[in-house]
Every structure is written in structure tokens, then in C-alpha cells.
Amino acid sequence: MQNASTNSKKVYDLEERTSKFSEDVIDFAKGLNRDSVTRPLITQLVRASSSVGANYCEADCAESKKDFEHKMSICKKEAKEARYWLRLIARAVPESKMSARTLWREANELQLIFVTIVRNSKTKN
């Protein structure tokens, strides 16, 4: 059983963290009203956020360094795209702004992690 201090620590397992991000976005999206403005934004957000985790899993099983860097670059791109859709949803649905901001921060942290991973991979021989 985990104690409170363990639960408050950041998750550093990226497979779990990217999955949790996707799940949190799904839960967020399910709570939004759908109309002609929000429907495409929600669809794009769910696609981008779920792509982060899917590409991370692919990178984890990469067949070469080049393949690994490519998949990690896609993770970085999709996390950045998720931030964009969250920003637009916060604008379209003002009452979702606080939840969108929390998810935006996680997408931003993930993007920065992937930037670092790609950069470090390219500098290693």
C-alpha cells in the first residue's frame, strides 16, 4: 500500500505518464458539451494526446537509433499539438479553462521531456 508521500511524487515512468495523460484528456473531453465549434477541437485533442503515448510505446521498441529519435520527435510534436487544442478549447468553453490549464501543463512538461530525450540521443555516439 502506498502512503501519501508516495502518491504525491511525480510519475517518472513515461509509458505510464503518457497513458495517464491520454486518459485524463479522454475524461476531460467526455465532460465537454459538443457543438459545431467544440466537436472538431475535441476530436483533434483526443487524437494528439493519445498519439503521444502510442508513439512513446513505439519508440520504446524502436529498431534503430534513427527510428527511436523519429518516434520521440513525433511524441514531442503531438504533445505540442495537444497544448494548442487545449488552448482553443479553453477559449471555446471558458468554464473548462482550469482543467484545460492543468492538462496544458502536463502536455508542456511531456513536450520538454521529449525535447531533452531527442537532444540527448542526437549528441550521443
Buried (B, 14 or more C-beta within 10 A) or exposed (E): EEEEEEEEEEEEEBEEBBBBBBEBBBEBBEEBEEEEEBEEBBEBBBEBBBBBBBBBBBBEEBEEEEEBBBBBBBBBBBBBBBBBBBBBBBEBBEEBBEBBEEBBEBBBBBBEBBBEBBEEBEEEE
